[in-house]
Amino acid sequence: MDSSTGGRWLFSASLSPVVLGINNGAAPVFPAPQVGAFNIEVFTNPTVHGVPLADGGFQSSITDPGGTLENGFLTGTNLVLGTGDFLVVDSVTSSSTQASEISLGGGNQTVVGAPQDTLVGGSGSQILSALVPGMPLTIGPGQTITGGTGNESIWGGSSDLIAIGTGNSQQIVVSGVNTTVLAGRSGSATIAIGNASNTVSSLAGSTQNLVLAAGPNNLVNLAGNSGLDAVIGAAADTITGGSGITNVEGGVGSMIIQAGAAGQTNVSGSTGHAVDTIRGGAGNLDFNPGSVAGTGDLIDLTAATGQSTINTFSFGSISIAAPDTILAGSGNDSVFAGAGDVVGITRIAATVGGSHQWIHADTVPGSAVGFGTLDSVAGTSSAQVSIGSLNTTTDFLFYPNENPTTTNAILATSQATSIGGQASSLIILPDGTHMTLIGVSQAQLTPALFNPQ
């Protein structure tokens, strides 16, 4: 084979020299196997199918159609490995004509590719590396890596495409940029990304369980995955949950986190100065704050159609006083609010509705929560809101363009009701939102409850 095309492969085996015996189907195998060496029979006849069993004296066999030995290198464009434990390195680092494909076999094998190579995993415990020694992480064409059925460690650089295999213990590390990782059909995988501008997504119908530590400014979209997933986000990440159970750690902040189209997305909020934006979806969303108070997150449920359960007031038994903003839409939601929070109906379509259960959940002295609507168009809301544990001294109600005349009209048209034996009140806000104030009697309804927004 012309050495200007394909790969130039070096082989190594633990504690033994490697002998590559060429079997072209015509001449005797040369060189012959040597005692004390790790002998690999190389079938180079293009008519050979699969990987034949090695002849006597050889410990392994591979196919390399049209391949030759050149100055100690095995040249070829399509290597297929059999059994045996050994290392293979492609020494080529230049043009696209020198790209090659290597498919690993059933041994514990390690392969190091070159730019534009394709590496395909096998059934053993294997290492597939797209890291090119001496090449900067941000320069050069990438490689394509497809995982196999064994347990693999895959090392990605820049501009690579990695499709995870189906083994029960896949480990993927990406150290470069502009690399895409695709979750596999099944099995389990741990992914660590150390750099910006990488993408993690999923093959359609994937059930693979994932643990992902993302790098900054990564795009993580698990929409096609229905496994059990855990994502540790980084600054400027955009993360979309899958249709199984997706747990997202948003403590660093500056993330956009989208609930999945099905299943359950569990999110923990920011703990520093940077704010997360959490968006509801067709799947269920469960939000809890981080272990320490941040500066407050934006929880946008305006497009949510799944059930949303929002706890912004406590991390276990620890009160968290971060001023979160919760925008409720036409989906059904339960909001357990705490100090500094604002919870309001928000319309993004012609009308807004849904059933909403909101409660001032903390017991911090002086804690204030705002409840109301951000919809300024009269008669566009059919939302049904119930508010529990309203503190008439510190909490407040709101609506857009608040004025004394409208506030007095709201109070004048209020209705007395009883909820669970408690004297309560029903008010209707200007947009049409019906709000039941549980435990607040009509006598407690005063203009002082309203606060302009």
C-alpha positions in Angstrom: 0.0 0.0 0.0 1.2 3.5 -0.8 2.3 5.0 2.6 0.7 8.3 1.6 -2.7 6.8 2.2 -4.2 5.2 5.3 -2.6 4.9 8.7 0.9 3.9 9.8 0.3 1.7 12.8 2.7 0.7 15.6 2.0 -2.2 17.9 3.1 -2.9 21.5 2.4 -5.6 24.0 3.3 -5.8 27.7 6.8 -7.1 28.4 7.2 -8.6 24.9 8.4 -7.5 21.5 5.7 -7.7 18.8 6.1 -9.6 15.6 3.6 -8.9 12.7 3.4 -11.8 10.3 1.9 -10.9 6.9 -0.4 -13.5 5.5 -1.4 -12.3 2.0 -3.1 -15.6 1.0 -0.4 -16.5 -1.5 3.1 -16.4 -0.1 4.2 -18.0 3.2 3.6 -15.9 6.3 6.5 -13.6 6.8 8.1 -13.0 9.2 7.4 -16.2 11.0 6.4 -16.2 14.7 9.2 -15.9 17.2 9.6 -17.5 20.6 9.2 -15.0 23.4 7.4 -12.4 21.3 3.8 -11.5 21.0 3.0 -12.7 17.5 0.1 -11.2 15.5 -0.9 -12.7 12.2 -2.0 -10.0 9.7 -4.4 -11.1 7.0 -4.0 -8.7 4.1 -5.9 -10.4 1.3 -8.9 -8.2 0.5 -11.1 -11.3 0.0 -10.8 -12.4 3.6 -14.0 -11.9 5.6 -14.0 -11.4 9.4 -10.9 -12.1 11.4 -9.7 -15.7 10.8 -8.2 -17.6 13.7 -4.5 -17.3 14.0 -2.2 -20.1 12.7 0.0 -22.0 15.1 2.7 -19.9 16.9 0.6 -16.7 16.7 -1.1 -15.3 19.8 -3.5 -13.0 17.9 -4.8 -12.2 14.4 -6.0 -9.1 12.6 -7.2 -8.2 9.1 -5.7 -5.3 7.1 -6.9 -5.5 3.5 -4.1 -4.4 1.2 -1.8 -3.6 4.1 2.0 -3.9 4.1 4.9 -3.5 6.5 7.0 -0.4 5.9 9.9 0.4 8.1 8.3 -1.3 11.1 4.9 0.3 10.5 1.8 -1.6 9.4 0.1 0.5 6.8 -3.6 0.3 6.1 -7.0 2.0 5.9 -9.2 -0.6 7.7 -7.8 -2.6 10.5 -10.0 -5.1 12.3 -8.5 -6.6 15.5 -9.2 -10.1 16.9 -8.5 -11.2 20.4 -5.4 -10.5 22.6 -4.3 -7.7 24.8 -2.1 -5.0 23.1 -1.6 -1.4 22.1 -2.0 0.1 18.7 -0.9 3.7 17.8 -1.5 5.5 14.5 1.6 7.6 13.9 0.1 9.7 11.0 -0.8 13.3 11.9 -1.3 15.0 8.6 -3.7 14.9 5.6 -7.2 13.4 5.2 -5.8 10.8 2.7 -4.0 9.3 5.6 -7.2 8.7 7.7 -7.9 5.1 8.6 -10.5 3.0 10.5 -9.6 0.5 13.3 -12.2 -1.8 14.9 -11.2 -3.3 18.2 -11.8 -7.0 19.0 -12.4 -9.1 22.1 -9.2 -8.4 24.0 -8.2 -5.7 26.5 -6.9 -3.4 23.8 -5.8 0.2 23.6 -5.8 2.3 20.4 -4.5 5.8 19.9 -5.8 7.4 16.7 -4.7 10.2 14.4 -6.7 13.1 13.1 -9.7 12.0 11.0 -9.3 8.4 12.0 -12.4 6.3 13.0 -12.1 4.1 16.1 -14.7 1.4 16.8 -14.8 -0.3 20.2 -15.1 -4.0 20.7 -16.2 -6.3 23.5 -13.2 -6.2 25.8 -12.1 -3.7 28.5 -10.6 -1.1 26.1 -9.1 2.4 25.8 -9.8 4.5 22.8 -7.9 7.7 22.6 -8.3 10.6 20.2 -5.7 12.7 21.9 -2.8 13.4 19.6 0.5 13.9 21.4 2.0 17.3 20.7 -1.0 18.8 18.9 -2.7 21.8 20.5 -6.3 21.1 21.8 -7.9 23.7 19.6 -6.2 22.8 16.3 -6.7 20.1 13.7 -9.4 17.8 12.4 -11.1 15.5 14.9 -11.7 11.8 15.0 -14.9 9.6 15.1 -15.2 7.2 18.0 -17.9 4.6 18.3 -18.0 2.6 21.5 -18.5 -1.1 21.6 -20.2 -3.6 24.0 -17.3 -3.8 26.5 -16.3 -1.5 29.2 -14.4 1.3 27.7 -12.4 4.5 28.5 -12.7 7.0 25.7 -10.5 10.1 25.6 -11.6 12.9 23.3 -9.8 16.0 22.1 -11.2 18.7 19.9 -13.7 18.4 17.0 -14.3 14.8 17.8 -17.5 12.8 17.5 -18.0 10.2 20.2 -20.9 7.8 20.2 -20.8 6.0 23.6 -21.0 2.2 23.6 -23.4 -0.1 25.5 -21.2 -1.5 28.2 -22.1 -1.2 31.9 -19.1 1.0 32.7 -18.2 3.5 30.0 -15.9 6.4 30.9 -15.5 9.4 28.6 -13.1 12.3 29.1 -13.1 15.3 26.8 -10.2 17.7 27.2 -10.6 19.8 24.0 -13.3 21.9 22.4 -16.1 21.5 19.8 -16.5 17.8 20.5 -19.9 16.1 20.4 -20.7 13.1 22.7 -23.8 11.0 22.0 -25.3 8.9 24.8 -25.5 5.2 23.8 -28.4 2.9 23.5 -28.0 1.2 26.8 -25.6 0.6 29.7 -24.0 3.2 31.9 -21.5 6.0 31.3 -19.6 8.7 33.2 -18.6 11.7 31.2 -16.2 14.4 32.3 -15.7 17.5 30.2 -12.9 20.0 31.0 -13.3 22.7 28.4 -15.9 25.0 26.8 -18.0 24.7 23.7 -18.7 21.0 23.7 -22.0 19.2 23.2 -23.6 16.2 24.8 -26.7 14.8 23.3 -28.5 11.5 23.0 -29.3 9.0 20.3 -33.1 8.6 19.9 -34.4 5.8 22.1 -31.4 5.7 24.4 -31.9 4.2 27.8 -28.3 4.7 29.0 -27.7 5.9 32.5 -25.4 9.0 32.5 -23.3 10.9 35.1 -22.0 14.0 33.5 -19.7 16.7 34.8 -20.0 19.4 32.1 -17.5 22.1 31.2 -18.4 25.8 30.9 -20.5 26.9 27.9 -21.5 23.4 27.1 -24.8 22.3 25.4 -26.3 19.3 27.1 -29.5 18.0 25.4 -30.7 14.6 26.7 -34.1 14.8 25.0 -33.7 11.3 23.4 -32.6 9.6 26.6 -34.9 7.9 29.0 -32.3 6.6 31.5 -31.4 7.8 35.0 -29.1 10.9 34.4 -27.2 13.2 36.7 -25.7 16.4 35.3 -23.3 18.7 37.2 -23.5 21.9 35.3 -21.0 24.7 34.8 -21.3 28.4 34.0 -23.1 29.3 30.8 -24.3 25.8 30.2 -27.6 25.0 28.5 -29.1 21.8 29.8 -32.2 20.0 28.7 -33.5 17.0 30.7 -34.3 13.6 29.3 -37.6 11.7 29.4 -36.5 9.5 32.3 -35.2 11.0 35.5 -32.7 13.8 35.1 -31.0 15.4 38.2 -29.3 18.7 37.5 -26.9 20.4 39.9 -27.1 24.2 39.1 -25.0 25.5 42.0 -22.5 27.4 39.9 -25.2 29.5 38.3 -25.4 31.2 34.9 -27.1 28.2 33.4 -30.3 27.7 31.4 -32.0 24.5 32.6 -34.9 23.1 30.6 -37.2 20.4 32.0 -37.5 17.4 29.8 -40.3 16.6 27.3 -41.4 13.7 29.6 -40.3 12.1 32.8 -39.0 14.0 35.8 -36.3 16.8 35.9 -35.0 17.5 39.4 -33.0 20.8 39.7 -31.0 22.3 42.5 -30.6 26.1 42.3 -27.6 28.4 42.3 -25.6 29.1 45.4 -23.5 32.1 44.4 -23.8 35.5 42.7 -24.8 34.1 39.3 -28.4 33.3 38.5 -29.9 30.2 36.9 -32.9 30.2 34.6 -35.0 27.1 35.0 -37.8 26.5 32.5 -40.7 24.1 32.8 -41.7 21.7 30.0 -44.0 18.9 29.2 -42.3 16.7 31.7 -42.5 17.2 35.5 -40.2 19.6 37.2 -39.0 19.5 40.8 -36.9 22.5 42.0 -35.1 22.8 45.3 -32.5 25.4 46.4 -28.9 24.7 46.9 -27.3 24.3 50.3 -26.6 28.0 50.7 -28.5 31.0 49.6 -27.5 32.5 46.2 -28.8 35.8 44.7 -32.0 34.1 43.6 -33.0 32.2 40.5 -35.6 32.7 37.7 -38.1 29.8 37.5 -40.1 30.2 34.3 -43.1 27.9 34.2 -44.9 29.9 31.4 -44.5 27.1 28.9 -44.8 24.2 31.3 -47.5 21.6 30.8 -46.2 19.0 33.2 -46.6 19.2 37.0 -44.1 21.7 38.6 -43.2 21.4 42.3 -41.1 24.4 43.4 -39.4 24.6 46.8 -37.5 27.8 47.2 -37.5 28.1 51.0 -35.4 25.3 52.5 -32.5 22.9 51.9 -33.6 20.1 54.3 -34.0 21.8 57.6 -31.9 24.9 56.6 -33.9 28.0 55.6 -32.7 29.5 52.3 -33.5 33.2 51.9 -32.7 33.7 48.2 -35.0 36.1 46.3 -36.3 33.8 43.6 -38.8 34.8 40.9 -41.4 32.2 39.8 -43.4 32.9 36.7 -46.5 30.6 36.5 -48.2 29.8 33.2 -51.1 27.5 32.3 -49.6 24.3 33.8 -50.4 23.0 37.2 -47.9 24.0 39.9 -47.2 23.9 43.6 -44.9 26.6 45.0 -43.4 26.6 48.5 -42.0 30.1 48.7 -39.7 31.8 51.1 -38.2 35.2 52.0 -37.8 37.6 49.1 -39.6 35.4 46.6 -42.1 36.8 44.0 -44.7 34.4 42.5 -46.9 35.5 39.7 -49.2 34.5 36.9 -47.5 35.3 33.5 -49.2 35.1 30.1 -47.2 34.3 27.0 -50.2 33.2 24.8 -53.7 34.7 24.2 -54.9 33.4 27.5 -53.4 31.8 30.7 -55.0 29.3 33.0 -54.1 26.3 35.1 -54.4 25.3 38.8 -51.8 26.9 41.1 -51.2 26.1 44.8 -48.9 28.6 46.4 -47.8 28.8 50.1 -45.6 31.0 52.2 -43.6 28.1 53.6 -40.9 29.5 55.8 -41.2 30.7 59.4 -38.4 33.3 59.3 -39.4 36.4 61.3 -40.1 39.3 58.9 -40.0 37.1 55.8 -42.0 38.6 52.9 -43.3 37.0 49.8 -45.2 38.6 46.9 -48.1 36.8 45.2 -50.1 38.1 42.2 -50.2 38.4 38.4 -47.9 40.0 35.9 -50.6 39.9 33.2 -51.8 43.4 32.3 -54.6 42.5 29.9 -58.1 42.3 31.5 -60.0 39.1 31.1 -57.2 37.0 29.7 -56.6 34.8 32.7 -58.7 31.8 34.0 -56.0 30.8 36.4 -57.2 29.4 39.7 -54.7 30.2 42.5 -54.9 29.3 46.2 -52.5 30.9 48.6 -51.7 29.4 52.0 -50.1 30.8 55.1 -50.2 34.4 53.8 -48.7 36.7 56.3 -50.9 39.8 56.2 -48.2 41.9 58.0 -45.2 41.2 55.7 -46.5 39.5 52.5 -48.1 41.4 49.7 -50.3 41.0 46.6 -49.7 42.6 43.3 -51.0 43.3 39.8 -49.6 45.5 37.0 -50.4 49.2 36.9 -51.7 49.1 40.4 -53.9 52.0 41.6 -56.2 52.7 44.5 -59.4 52.6 42.4 -58.7 49.1 41.0 -57.5 47.9 44.4 -60.7 49.1 46.1 -62.7 47.4 43.3 -60.9 44.1 44.0 -61.7 44.4 47.7 -65.3 45.4 47.1 -66.0 42.4 44.9 -64.2 39.9 47.2 -66.2 36.9 48.5 -66.0 35.1 51.9 -65.4 31.4 51.8 -64.2 28.6 54.0 -61.3 26.3 53.3 -60.8 23.4 55.7 -62.8 25.2 58.3 -60.7 28.4 58.0 -62.3 31.7 57.2 -60.9 32.6 53.8 -61.4 35.1 51.0 -61.7 34.9 47.2 -60.5 37.9 45.1 -60.4 38.4 41.3 -57.5 40.3 39.9 -57.9 42.6 36.9 -56.7 40.0 34.4 -59.3 37.5 35.6 -57.0 35.4 37.9 -59.1 33.9 40.7 -57.1 34.0 44.0 -58.2 32.2 47.1 -56.5 33.5 50.3 -56.7 30.6 52.7 -57.0 31.7 56.3 -57.4 35.4 55.4 -60.9 36.6 56.3 -62.6 39.5 54.5 -62.0 41.7 57.6 -58.2 41.2 57.0 -58.5 42.4 53.4 -57.1 46.0 53.2 -55.4 48.1 50.5 -52.2 47.7 52.5 -52.0 44.1 51.3 -51.3 45.4 47.8 -47.8 46.5 46.6 -47.2 48.0 43.2 -45.1 46.0 40.7 
